[in-house]
Amino acid sequence: MSDNRLLEREPELRAVDEALHALTGLRDAGRPAARRGGVLAVAGHAGFGKTTLLAHVRDRAAALGCTVLFARGGDQEQRVAFHVARQLLQPRLARYGEEELHRTLGGWYGIVGPALGLTDGSGGAPPDPQGLADGLDWVLTHLATHRAPLVLVLDDAHWADAESLGWLTSFAPRAEELPMLIVAAYRPEELPDHAEAFRALPGRAGHRPLGLEPLTAPAVAELVRARIGPEADDAFCRECWAVTAGNPFEAVELTARVRDRALRPDESSAHLLRDLAAAAKGSGLARRLERLGTSTVRFAWACAVLGTEIAPPLAAAVAGMGTEEALDAADRLRAARILTGADTLQFVHPLIATAVYRAIPDAVRVALHGQAAWCVVDRGAGACAAARHLLETHPEADPWVVRQLREAARETLRAGAPDTARSYLDRALREPPPPEERAAVLYELGCSSTLTEPATTVNHLRAALDEAGSDPELRNAIVYRLSQTLAHADRLVEASEVVAQGARTVTDARSRLRMRAEQFMWDAFRADEPDSPARSRRLTLLADRLSGRDLTERYIIGLRAWDATLRAEPAETAVGHAERALRGGLDWADGERGFEVPILAALAFMYADRPGRTEELFAEGIAAFERQGWRGAHLSFGYTLLGYVRYRRGRLHEAEDFTRDGLALAERVGRHTPAQWYAVAILIEVLLARGRPGEAARLAEEYDFREPRPVAVVFPDAQTVYGELLLATGESGQAAVHLAAAGRRLSRRGIRNPSWCPWQLRLAQAELPDAPERALRHAREGLAAARQYGAPSAIGQALRTTAHVSPPAERPKLLQEAVEHLERSPAGYELALALVEHATALRAAGQPCEAAEQLYRGLEGALDCGADGLAERARGELAAAGLRPRRLRTTATDTLSAQERAAAERAARAMPHQRIAAELDTDERTVALLLSAVYRKVGTDPAGLAQALAPAP
């Protein structure tokens, strides 16, 4: 073999060449083939040649025209967030100018920039870890596609920082789909606990990692003779193999010692080899280092503390040495094969770096880390560079240390690494900080763990509140964050109590108003609120006298809009308050306020039959989440509820897609979280509407969609959805039990809007077989509430249910009225359902001609909606009536036809149907059908038509 550093590595080299040929699409003979990426893992103990093999990979990849990204984990840098990610990506991106970088990264600039050290991240809320991982995925995918073929090489992966290793582990499976090869080497016995997923990562086509074995005696003999000379005899070579146990690094170092000592490479010197081998590692290396002199030892220790890519002037400063003395020490260490490099120093091998670091006496090591922290800050490297050193020092109540650690935590949090930020603040707390700063440190510590450890966050914030003293701004910030954290942990009672207590003690009027707003919000989500009507009255009195001059007032007005929706006040009342709340704006991505009220204000439009307006607001909100890098629970709620809006409009295909996307994001947040409850409940409703109750039941089983349910109010109401599922699967008795329980719970709180939760209507259906009179009473109560609210879709749905439980003779009239209301709504699925049921009732009443037209319209609507079960039912009704299917029209597009637009523009000016018909030279029924299509396409009812048709500002 031409390169004796790679002795006995033929299988590994073949695997490397095979992977590179698959990546480049070239065979050995230069013949083109299909390109294929993948993962190649190399596992082996220290000194077994992993680094040498990876150097071969890099050289071979470069020779084949590949773009090569390289990084190495460092023993001293394991707690530096994104240290490996920066090594990989920063060199490629740092060469861009600011404008080009903005253009290349687009919306990801502000998200990945701080993590990669390209921007400072100031001025914005930090991204969540999942959003940052998505951004890094995008950057790496962009490089893989624009700089293909790409080879990513990671050495010493066992020392990679947790953030980088976690990201690469999650990304690695995608390499198969890209023109990209990931090659990673690690020591299996040194992988940390958090790297178990990396250990389980399959290599190419599911192969195990390439395991490097010790060299055999013949291979060590070949290595020895190549480095010492052919005169090395068999006994000498055999002893070299024995004392190094076939470790390639130790064998190479041993040959260097032999040359230095000018030993005869024969049996007469063999007895000296064991001592020489010991000098290359551990205590032997330490003794060899001591022989180089005190100043050299001190310089080597400073280099070991600094880690990798060591700047000689910095190492000199840490060692407390002058320039000339440091240069001499570096020369001696290079001659001793301990260091290599000139402008930037590196240890010859990680084993040497580890041995030197471990040889530093404990007290000296702590002092050197403290000196290193001062030096890196003094040279402008920043608090993050100092923080990893400060973690190794002993607490001394030093305010400078606390300042550096707090600043490092802020920078790290902005970069999207809350776990690392928390470790810095934990250490700052142990320093300890001055008494006047302790509450602030506890508050920052709580903020850093919000996304990952809410229970820990609560403890820190409660402690911070106890120690906040007289600083009102800090106390208020702690109260807001504590209540928000408690609420997101489904501890709404405590969340409400925290802001209530804060409001009683705060002296500033605007702060008190904001705390009242927060209390109103958390109480609105409490399923066990003791006196909901009283809270509603207080909210009404307060909101009606506010002008909306600032965000707090607009939040209160937005909550008033939601309260009006739940209590079935007239829809126009709810919409009016929602519009008032939106004047001046509601920021969905305000990290201090939360996204709940903007979502509630947007949904008030949906329940009032203005889903088009809701979708506009959701599009803005989701864009704000994505700009901020919030791709966990925030984005899950956004997609899930957007799916719910599409469901309400009858766009069931799109509703299912959006809701499944939301559920996938919720899976990344965690099981049994509010985000998952929302997604599962909405997806069950969508599947039931599409006629797939069996699939809905399996989904409920998979996600344990049953008691205990969240304390927070979720929508659609989880217990009601479960009752609907039982009803759809033929368990009407059990359905009635759950629906009645939901009704008792909601009625106590004054929630009676069937547009928000149709529990009465579903209970009527469930009770029909056993208690028809009670069923009719429930349906009529639901209809009365729907008429009070006034949304056409709510009235139409309630009329359809009332018809279902009424005597047969009354059904055609009720269903005709239901169709008329639904034709004035954007609810496409509900209209199709009412049309089919109306047709069924007409046919039963002996009116086949009228039934036929409704059936055809119902079938068309069902197909447009994606309601496959309803479409099959409509076809069955057509067949039973002896009617042939005809060519179906489609209204699935959002584009208005010329005739629809003409009718819509006139209706928006409040022109009566009779006059519209005269101007369009048609009849009133045609006008009604044209406008019905308009309401579904535009996403509004008649009251909102003018606003929906107005050009965008």
N, C-alpha and C positions, 0 to 999 in steps of 0.2 A: 504494500500500500504506500502511495506516495506521501501521504500525510500520516506520520506515525502517531500524531495526537489522536487519531480516530481508529486505533487498532481495535480489531474485533467488534466493530460497529457496522459491519456490512448489512445486517437486516434493517438496522435503523436508517442507514443511508439509502437503502433501497426504498424504504417507506417514505423518506423525505422526497426522493426523486419522483416516486410515483405520485405523491400529493402535488408536487410542483408541476409535473406534466399534466395532471388532471386539471390543475388550475389554469395553466397557460394554453391548454388545448393542443399541446405538441407532444408527439412521441419522440423516442430517442432518435429516430431517423428523420425527424423534422416534419413528419406527416401530421396534418391537422386532425383534431378530434374534438369531441364535445367538451366544453369547459365545465368544471365542477369544483366548487369550494368545499370547505370543511374545517375540521378541527383535528389537530395532531398534538397529543400530549406526551411529554417525556418525563418519566419519573425515575429518580435515582438518588442514592445517598450522596452526601457532600463529597466532592472530589471525584465523582465518577464520570465526569466529562460532559455534563449537561451544557455548560456554557460553551465549550468547544464545539459541540454538535450544533448549537444554535448559531454560532458564528459561521459554521458551514452553511446552514440554512440561509442566513442573510446573504452570504457571498453568492451562493447558487441562485437565489431568487433575483438578486441584482443582475447577475449575468444573463438571466432569462428575460430581463426587461420588466421585472415586477417593481412596483412601488413598495418599499419596505418601511414599516413603522416598528420602532423598537423601544422597549422599556425594561427596566430591571427593578424588582422589589428590593428594598433596603432594610436591613435589620434595624437601623436607627430611624427609618422614615415610615414605619408601619402605622404610626398614629397621625401621619400628615394626610389629611383628606385629599383624595384625587391626585396623589403624588404620581401614581402610575399613569392615570389618564392624561395628566399634563405632559408627561414624557412622551406619550404616544402621539398626542394630537397637537400640542402647542407648537412644536417646530414647524408643522405644516401650515398652521393657521397664522402664526406670528409673522410670517413673511408677507401677509397681505397688508395693504394699507387700510386705514380705518373705514374708508368708504367701500372698498372692495369686500372687507370683512362683513360689513353690514349687509351688503348685497348678497354675499354668499350664504350667510347664516339666516338671513331674513328674520322671521319672527322668533327664531331660537337664539338670537344674539344676546338678549338680556337674560336668558335662562342659563345657557351653557358658558357664557363669557366669564362670570365670576369663578365658576368651578375650574375652568382651564387657565385662570390667571390672565385673561385677556382684558377684562374690565373689573372695576371694583365692586360693581353690583349695588352701589348706593342709589337711594331714591326709590326703591321698589321693595315690595314684600318678597321674602325668599320663596323660591319654588318648593313644592313638596318633592321628596326624594324620587317618587315615581315620575313626576313631570321632568325632573332633571335627567333621569335615566332615559326617558323617551327622547329628550333633546340630544343626549350623547349618542343614542342609537342613530338618530337622524344624521349627525355629523359623520359618524363612521360609515354609515350606508352611503352618504354623499361621496366620501372619499373613495369607497370601494367601487362605486359606479363611474366616477369621473377620473380616477387614477388607476383603473383596472389594468392588469390583475394586481391585487393588493395582498401583501403578506404581513401579518401582524405577529411580531415575535415578543414574547414576554418571558424573561428569565427570572429565576428566583420568585416564582409566583407565590410561594409560601410566605414571603415577606411583603407581598403587596398590601396596600392599605385596604381596609374593609370596603370602603365605598367603591373603589375602582374594581376590586375583585368581584364584588356583588354585581356590578354593572356588566362586566365582561362575561360573567357566568350566565346571566340572563340573555345576553346578546348572542352568545356563541352558537346556539342551535340555528340561528339565521344564516350563519356563514355558508351552509350547504346551498342556500338559495342565491348567494351572491358570488361574484368573481373574487373570492376572498379566502385566504387560508390563515387560520389562527394556529400558531405553534406556541405552546406554553410548557415550560419546564419547572419542576418543583421537587422538593424533598418530601416524600409522602409522610414521613414521621414528624415533620415540623409544620404541617398544615394546621392552622388554628381552628378552633371550634366553629367559627362563623363560616368556614370554607367547605363545609360538608357538601354543599350543592356543587361546588367546583370539583371536588373529588369524584363525585358521581357523574360528572359530565362525560358523555361518550365521545370517543374520538371519531375518526372518519368511519362512516358506515357502522357506527356502534362498536368499533374495535376498542380493546383495552388500551391504556397508555403504554407507550414503548418503555419497557423497564430496562434500565442500564444495569448490567451485571459487572462484578469485578473482572479484571483481566486475568487470563490464565497465565501460568508460568511461561510458556513459549512467547506469549505476547509481551510480557514484561521483559523477557530476555531480548526481544527485538527492539524494544524501546531503549533499553540500557545500551545495547551495542550501537544504536543509531546516535546516541548522545555522548557516549564515552569513547566508543571505538570498537572495532571487531575483535580486539584482543581480550575483551571481557570473557572470562571462562564460564563454564556451565555452573560450577559451584557458586561463583560470585553472583551470577544472574539469579540462580535459584534462591539465594539468600535475600536478594533484593525483593523478589516476589513474596517471600515469607514475611519479611518485616513490614511490608506495606500492605499485605493482605490483598494485593491486586488492585489497590486504589490508584488510578492513573495520576492524579495530582500528586499524591505522596511519592509515587515512583519518579516523577519528573523532578520534584524537589530533592529527592535523594541523590539523583544523578548529579544535580548541581552541587550538592555538598561534597560528593566524591571528587568532582573536578576541582572545587575550591581547595580541598585537602591534598590534591594530587596523589590520591591513593592508587595503588596498583590494583587493577580490576581482576584479581584472582583470589584463590581460596585463602591466601595469607591475610587478606584484608576483610574477609567476610565477617569476622567476629566484631568488627568496628561498625558495621552497618546499622545495628539496632539503635545505638546511641545517636548516630547521624539522622536516622529516620525520626527519632523522638524530637530532635531539634527543629523539625519542620512544623510542629504543631504544639498546641497547648502550652504546658509549662516549659517545654524545651524551647519553643519559640520565644517565650518571655525571657528566658535566660540568655538566649542569643541576642535579643534586643538590648538587654542590659549591658552587654559587652560593647555596644556601640556608643555608650556614653550617656550621661544624665540628660543633656539637652536634646539629644536625638530621641531618647525615650519619651521626654515630655512632648516633643513635636509629634511623635507617632500616636501618643495618647490623644492629643488634640484632634488629629486626623480621624481617629476611631470614633471620637465623640461627634464629630461633624458628619460622618457617614460617607456618602458618595459625592462625586463631583466636587472635590474639595479645592477651594481657592487658596493657594499658598499664603497670601497675605492674611487671610482670615484665620488660617490655622496658626500662623505666627502670633497673631493677636490673642487667640485663645490660650496658646502656650506661654504667653508673656515673653516673647523672644523678639530680638531685633531682626531686621531683614537678612543681613549676612549670615547670622547664626542659623536662621531658619533655612536658608538656601543650602548651607552646609549639611544640616540635618537631613534635608530632603535628598541630597546627593547620596549620603550614606545609606539611607533607607532604600533608595533605588538600587544601589550596588548590592545591598543585602537581599534584593528581590522581595521586599516587603511592600514598597510603593512603586507605582509606575506613572508615567505622564510628566508633563512639564507645566504648562499654563494651568492645567487642571489635574489634580492628583487623584489616583484611585489606588486601592489596595490590589495587589496582584491577584488575589483570590478572596472570595468572601470568608473562607475558612480562616485566613490570616487576619482579616478585619475583626472577626468574632474573637479570635484568640487574643488579639491585642486589647480589645475592649474589655474582655473579661479579666485581663491581667491588671487592669487599673485598680488600685485600692479603692474601697468604697467611698471613703471620705474625699479622696482626690477626684473620683469620678463625679460626685455630686458637685464639687467646686468647679470642675471644668464645664459641666453643663450650665451652671450659673454664669460663668464667664462667657460661654458661648452665646447665651441669651443676650447679655449686654452687648457683645460684639456685633451680632447680626442686626440688632436694632440700631446701634451706632452707625453701622454702614448702610442704613436705609432699607434693609431687607424686610422690615415690617414685623408686626406683632405675631403673625402666624408662624414666621420662621423662628421666632423666639419661643413660641408656646411649647413646642415639642421638647425643648430643653428644660423649660420651667417645670414640666411634668415630672422630671427626674430629680428635682431639687427638694430640699426639706422645707417645710413651712417655717417662716421666720417673721410673720406679721409685717411684711414689706409692702407698702402701698404701691410701689412701682410694679411689683410682680402682679398684684391684683389688677392694675390698670392694663398691663400687657395681656393678661389672660382674658379679661373682659373684651378688649378690642379684638383679640384673636377669635373669640367666640362669636362676636358680631360678624366678622368677616366670613368665618366658616359657615355660620347660619345662612348668610346671604348667598353663599356658594352652594347651598343645598345639602349640607352635611350636619344635621342636628345632633347626631350621636357624638361626633367629635367635638362640636361646640359644647355639649353637655359635659364632656370629660374636662374641658378647660375650665368651665365654671365650677365644677365639683372641686377642682384643685384650688381655684380662687377662694372658694368658701373655706377650705382647710387652712388657708394662709395664716390667719383669717383676714378678711377685709376690715377696715376701720368700722367702728359701730355705726357711723352715719351712712355707710355704703352697704351694709349687710342686707338690708331689705331689697335694695336695687339688684344685688347679685342674686338673691333668691328669686326675684321676679324674672330676671333674665334666664335663670336656670329653669324655671317653670316654662317660660316661652320656648326654650330650646327643646323641651321634651313633649310639647303639645301633640305633635303628630304621631309619636311613637309610644309614649308611655303616659296616657292621660291620668292614671291614678297617681303616678309620681308627680305629675304636674300639679295636681290638686294639693298634694302635701306641701310642695314648695311654695305655692301661691298662698296657701293659708298661713304658712310660717311668715311669708313676706308681709302679709296683711297685718299680722300681729306685731311686726317690728317696723312698720312703715312710718311711725312717728307722725310728725306734723307736716310732712310734704304732701299737700293735697293732690298734686298732679300724679305723683307716684301711687298714692292710695287709690285714686280713681282708676288708673290703668290696671292695677292689680284686681280691683273689683270687676271690671269689665272682662278681663281675661279669665278670671276664676269662674265667673258665671257662665261664660261661653264654653269653657272646658267641661264644667259639670253638665251642662245641657247636652253637649255632644257625646258625653258618656252615658246618656239616658238617665241622668240624675236631675230631672227638671225641678223637683221640689226644692232641692238645695240651691239650684241656680237662681230660682226666684227669690229665695230667702236672702241670698248674698246681696243682690241688688236692692232688695227692699231695705235691708239693714244699712246699706251704703247710702240710700236716699234719705234715711232718717238722720244721718250724721253729717252729710255733706253740707257745706255752707253756700257754695256757688249755685245760683238758680239754674243755670244752663246745665251744669253737671247733674243736678237733681232731676231735671227734666229728662236727660238722657237715661238715667238709671230707671226712671219710671217707664220709659219706652222699652228698655230691656226687660223689665219685669212684665210688662204687658205681653211682650213677645213670648217669653218662656211660659207664661201662664196660658197663652193661646195654644201652645203645643202640649199642655198637660192633659192627659186623659183623665186624671183624677182630681182636677181642679175643684175645690169645695164649693165655690160660689161663683160660677161662671157668669150668670146674669148680672151680678153686681159689678164684676170686672168690666162687662160689656157696657154698662151704664156709665161707669167712670171714664172709660175710653171714649165713648161717644161725646160726653160733655167736654172732655179735653180736646179731642181732635177737631170738633166743630168750631172751636174758637181760635185754632192755630192757622197761620197763613202759609206755612211751608217755607219760611225764610231761610232755614238751614236744614242740614241733613237730619238732625234729631226730630225736628217737626215733621219732615216728610216721612220719616220712618213711622211716626205715630199715625199719621194720616193713612199710610199704607196699611198699617195694622187695622185701622178703622174700616178700610175697604174689605179686608179679609173677614173681619167680624161680621160685617153686613152680609157678606156672601154666605157664611155659615148659618146665619140666623134667618136666611130667606127674606131679608129686606128686599124691596124692589131692585131688580138688577141694575136699573139706571142709577140708583143710589150708590151701589157698590162701584160701578164703573166711574161715576163722577169723582168719588174719593180716590180711586186708583189713578185717574188722570191728574188730580191735584197733587198726589204724591210724586208723580213723575216729572212735574214741572220743576226744573232745576236739577233733575237727575237723581238716580239711585245707583250707587256704584256696587256692582255685583262682586268685584274683586277687592273690596275694602277689607284688609286683613283684620282691622280692629272692630269692624261692625258685623261681619258675617254676611252671608248671602241670603238669609232666610226671608227678610222682608221684601227685597226685590223680587224673589220668586213668588211670594204670596201676592204681591201687587200684580204681577204678570198673569198669574193663574186666575185672578178675579175676572179678567177679561174672558178667559176660556169658558168658565162656568156660565158667564153671561152671554154666551154665543158670539164672542168676538175672538175666536182662536187665531185668526190671522194676526191680530195685534199681539197676542201672546207669543206667537212664533217670532215676530220681529224682535220683541224684547229678549227672548231666549237666544236668538242668534247673536245679539249684542253681548249678552251675559256669557255665553259659551266662548265667544271670541276673547272676552276679558280674562276668563279662566285660563285659556290657552296661552295668551300673551304673558300671563303671570307664571306659567309653568305649573299650574294647579291641575294635575291630571289624575288625582285620586278621587276622593269622595265628591269634591266639587263638580268635576267633569262627569262623574257617574250620575249625580243628580240631574245635571243639565241634559245629558242624553236620554236618561230614563223618562224625565218629565216631558221632554220634547216628544218622545215616543207616545206618552199619554195624550198629548195634544193631538197628535196624528190619529190616535185611536178615537178620540172624541169627534174628529172630523170624518171618521170612516175610512181612513187611509191605512188599512190594516197591514198591508205588506210593509210599508214604511215604518209603521208603529212597531212591528215585530223587530225589524232591523235595528232601529234606534234603541229599543229596550234591551235587546240582547247585547248591544255595544255597552249600554250602561251597566248591565249585569256583569259583563266581563271586567269592566273597570272596578265594580264593587268587589269582585272576587279578589282583586289585588289589595283592596283596603282591608278585607277580613270578613270572616263568616259572622252571620247574625248581627251585622251592623245596620244602622238605619238605611244606609244606601242600598244594602242588599234587600231589605224588607220592601222598600219602594219598588225596586226592579222586579222582584219576584211577583209581587201583587199585581203590578201593571201587566207583566207578561202573561200571567194567568188570565186576566181579563181579555187580553188580545187573543190568546189561543181559544178561549171560549167563544169569542165573537167569530173567529175563523172556523168554528165547528170542529175543534180538536180537543174535546174534553179529556180524553185519555192521556194525551200529552201534557195537558195542564195538571192532571192529577199526579203524573210522574214527577213533574217539576216541583209540585208542592211537597211530595215525599222526599225528593232529593235534598231540598233546602229546609226541611223540618218546619214547613209553613203552618205552624199551629201554636198553641199555647206552650210556654209563656210568650206573649207578644211584647213589643216595646212599650215602655211607659209613655213615650211621646206619641202624639197624634200623627198618624201617617195617612197619606192619601194616594190612592183610594184606601178607605178604611179596611185594615187587614182582616178583621173578623167578618165584615160584610162580604169581602171577596171570597173568604173561605166558605161562607154560607152559599154564595153563588156557585162555587165549585161543587159543593155537595148536591145542590139542586140540579146542576147539569149532569151529574153522574147518577141521578136517580135516587138519592138519599134525602127525600123531601122532609122527613121527620127530623133528622139531625140538622138539616139546613134550617128548619124553623127554629130550633133551639138556639143556634148561633145567631141567627138574624134577630130574634127577639132580644137576646142579650145585648147585641150591638145597639138595638134601639133604646133599651133602658139606659145604657151608658151614655149615649149621645143626647137623649132627651133631657137627662138631668143637667146637661150643659147648655141646653137651649139650642142645640144644633139640629135644624129641622129642614134644611134645604135638600130636596131630593136630587137636585142637579149635582150637588157635592157628594151625597151618599144616599142612594136609593134603597135604604134598608126596608122601608115600609113597602115599597113596590115588590121587592124580592120576597119579603115575608108573605105578602098576599099570594104570590105564586106558590110558595112552599106550603101554605095552609089550605089551599084550595081543595085538595083531596079529602081532608078530614074536617075542616071547619070553613065551609064556603061563605057563610055570613060574616064571620070574622075577617076572612080574606078580603071581602068586598069593602068592609069598613076600613081596613088598612089602606087599600088602594085609593079610596075616596079621600082619606086624610092626606095621603101623599099627593093626590091631585090638587087638593086645596092649597097645600104648601107650594106646589109648583106654580099654580096660578098667582099666588101672592108674590112669588119671586119674579115671574113674568118672562123668563127665557123661553122662547118657542120650543127648543129641544126638550127642556124639562117638562113642559106641558104636554108635548106630543108623546114622550115616553110614558108619562103618568096616564094619559088617556089610553094608550095601547095596553098597559097593564090592567087598567080598570076594565077595559073591554074583555080582556082574557078571563077575568073572574066574574064577569057579569052574565046574566041570562043570555042565551043565544040571540034572542030577538033584539036586544039592545046593542049588540056588538057592531053591526055595520055602521050605525050612526056615530058611535064613539070612535071607531077606527077611521072613518072619513074625516072627523074633526082632528084626529091625531095626525093624519097625513097632511091636512091643511096647515097645521102648526109646523110640522117638520119640514114642509116645503119652504117655510120662511126661516129656516135655520141652516147652519153649515153641517149638520149632523147626518152625513151620508149613509152610514150604516143603520142608524135608527130609522131613517126614512125608508130604506130598502126593506127593513124588517116590518115596518108598519104597512107598507104596500103589499107585501106577501100575505100578511095576516088579514088585511082588508079584503084582498082577493079571495082568500079562503072563506071569510065570512059571507061575502057576496055570493060565492058559488053555493054555499050551504043555504042561502036565502033564496036561491033560484034566480040569480041575476048573472048568467054566464057571460054575457057580452061585457058588462062593466067589470067583471072579475078578470077577464082576459087582458084588458088594457093594463090594469094594476099589476097583474102577474108579469107581463112583459117588462114593465117599468121596474118592478121589484127585482127581476132576474138581472136586468142590466145594471141596476144599482149594486146588487150583491157581487157581480163579477168585477165591477169597477173598484169596489171596496176590498176585494180579496176575501170575502166571506164565503168560503167554499161550501160550508155546511148549509148556509141559507140558500145558496145557488142550487144545490142539489134538492133542497126542499121545494124551491120554486119550480124546478123542472118536473118534480113529482106531481105537483099540483097541475101543471100544464098537461102532463100525460093523463092524469085522472079526469081532466076536463075534456080530453079528446082534442086538444089544441096542438098544432104543429109549432115547433120552434121557428122563429123567423130571424132574419139577419139582425144582429144586435147592434145598436148604436153604442158609442162610448163617450163618456164625459170626463175621462180620467185626466185629461190635460188641464193645467191651470189657466191656459190662455182662453180669454173670452172671445167668442165668435162676434162678428160684426153686429148681428142681431141682438146677442146677449148684452153687448156693451151699450148699444142704443137703448135697450130697455133699462139697463142699470143706471145710466146717466140720468134718465128721466125719473126713475124711482128715487134716486138720490136727491132730486129736487122736490120730493114729496108729491109728485104727480100721481093721481089715482090711476088704477089699472085700466079703467074704462077709457081714459084719455090716452094713455100709452098705447092701448090697442088701436085706437082710431088713428094716431100718428104713425104707427107702424103697419097699418093696414092689416090687422089680424084680429083675433078674438081675445077676450080676457083670459080664457083658460090657457092659451098659448103664452100670454104674458106671464101668468103665474108660473108656468113650467120654465120659461126662460129665466125668470128671476130666481127660481129654486136652484137652477144650475149655477147662477151667479153667486148665490150665498155659499154654496159648497166650495166653489173654486176660490173665491176671494177670502172665505173664512170669516163670515160675519152674519149678523141678522139684519133686518131692515133698518133698525135704529143706528147701526154702525156703518151703513153702506156709504154714506157721503165721506166719512173719514177714511174708509178703506180705499175708495177710488181716488182720493186726493193725491196729487203727485208728491213724491218724497221731497222734503225740504232740502 
